[in-house]
Amino acid sequence: MSTRTVLHEADIARALTRISHEILESNRGPDELVILGIPRRGVPLAARIGALLADISGAAVPVGALDVTMYRDDLHRHPTRAPQPTEIPAGGIDGKVVVLVDDVLFSGRSIRAALDALQDIGRPAAVRLATLVDRGHRELPIRPDFVGKNLPSARDERVNVRLRETDGAEEVTIG
């Protein structure tokens, strides 16, 4: 099976800029927003979105990371998954609009785990989901609010997101 690039560096940057504008528009500005990335690649994407939100709105938006490892329902299949740090911004999440950021939305199980993890941390006013790629094949009733690219795929295809911060390259491939 051949691999093809579906997003290049400029495409990723454009998608994140669009997502950032959509987040601000749907929230009516940056007030009460908290951006939380899901490790691994959701964390640098969240940082980029946070920087874009600050550039666009002129106000800093708190950014953090939410590890979902111990909340996953597939640990028996992937027991070597190492937990990553959870970093909740100083103001917490209570009463805030939390935007979860992940690289690829597939089955929805990571997001379900993230919702469980959030419940242990606080009570946000609302939770939204931003994803760079939505590839379909949902197993749970979870839908992203902000999407960089809808990418119909076969179940056996692999979508790979590579980012400078984690991989030294910038692209999304499918194959």
N, C-alpha and C positions, 0 to 999 in steps of 0.2 A: 504494500500500500504506500503510495507516495504522500509526501508531506507538502502542504502548500501554505504560504504565508497569507493570512487574511487581514492582519493589521500590522502596519509598519509603525515606526516611531512617531511620525507626524500624525498618523491616524489615531494612535493612543492619546497623544496630547490633545487633539481635537475632541475626542470622545470625553476626556476628563474635563475639559473646559465646558463642554455642553452640559455634562452632568452637574457641574458646579453651578452653572446658571440656573438649571432646573431646580436644584436644591434650594437656592436662594429665593427663586420665584415661588415655589410651593410653600416655603416657610415665611414668606413676606419679609425676608431679610435674614441677617445672621443671628438675631437674638435667640437665646435659649437653645442653640444648636450644639450638639456634641457629635463628633465624628469618631467612630471606632472601627479600626481595621481588624479583620480576622487573619491571624497568621496563616500562612506565610506572606503571600503576595498582597493580601488585602491591607497589610500595615503600610507598606510604601505607597500604595494607591491612596489610602486615607490621608497620609501626610501630604501628598501632592494635591488632593482635593482641598484639604485644609488651607494650604498655601494659596490655591486659586481663589477660594472663598474670601480670604483676607485681601488678596489683590483686587478682587471685583468689588467687595463691599467696603473695604477700608477698615474693617474690624476683625480682630483675631477671633478665630473659632477654635475651641479646645479640641485637641486630637489625642486619641489614645489607641490602645490595642486590647482586644478581648480574645483570650485563648479559650477555645471550646473543646480542647482535647478530652478532658475528663467527663464531658457531657455528651460525647458522641455515642451512638448506639452500635458502632461497628468496631469498637476497640478489640474485640475478640479476633477480628480479621486483620487488624493492623496494630498489634501490641507494642511495636517498637516506636510508635509515634511519640516523640518527645514533647512534653508541654513547653510552651513559650510563655514569656511573661505577659501578664495582664496589667495594663497601665491605664487606670481610670484618671482622667484629668481632675485637678484639685477641687473643682466645683461639684464633682460627682455627676450623677445622671438623674437624680430625683427631680421630677417636674420638667425635664428637658426633652427636646426632640432629638432622639438618638438616631443617627444614620449609620447603619452597619455597612461596611464596605468589604466586598470580596472580589476575587479576580474572576472566577467562573461559577455560574449558578447551573447546577446539573440536577441532582435528585432533590435538593432542598434540605438534605439531612444536616449539613453544616449550619445552615441558618436556624433550623429547629434547635440544634445544640446551642447556638448563640442566644436564642431567646431564653432557653433554660438558664444559661450562665448569667444573662442580664437580670433575671429574676432574683438571683442570689446577691446581686450587687445593689439593686435599688429599684425604684419604680419610675420609669420615664413617663412623660406625658404621652409620647407616641414613639413608635419605632418605625423607621423607614429602611429600605434596602437599596443600595447602589451596587451594581455589578458591572464590571468591564464587559463581560461576555455572558449572554444568556443562551445556553445551548439546548434548552428544552429537556424532555424526558423526566419531568417532575414526578416524584413518588409521593410528595406531600403537597397540600394546598398552599403553596408559597409562591408569591409573585413579586418580582422586583418593581420598585417605584421609579428607579432611574437606571437605564441600561445604555452602555456604550455601543454594543453591537449584538443584535439577535443573530445567532449563528445556528441554523438548523443543521443537525448532525445525526449520523447513525450512532446507535448505542455503543458500538464497538470502536468508533473513532476516538482519538485522543486529542483534546484541545490543550495546547501548551502555551502558557503565558510566560514570557521571559521579560524581566525588568532589569534595568541597570543596577538597581540597588541589591538585588539578590542573585542575578545571573550574569551581569556584565554585558547584556544585550537587551534590545528593546523590540519585541515582536510578539504576535500571537499567531500560532500555527495550528493546523488541523491535519490529521493524517491517520 
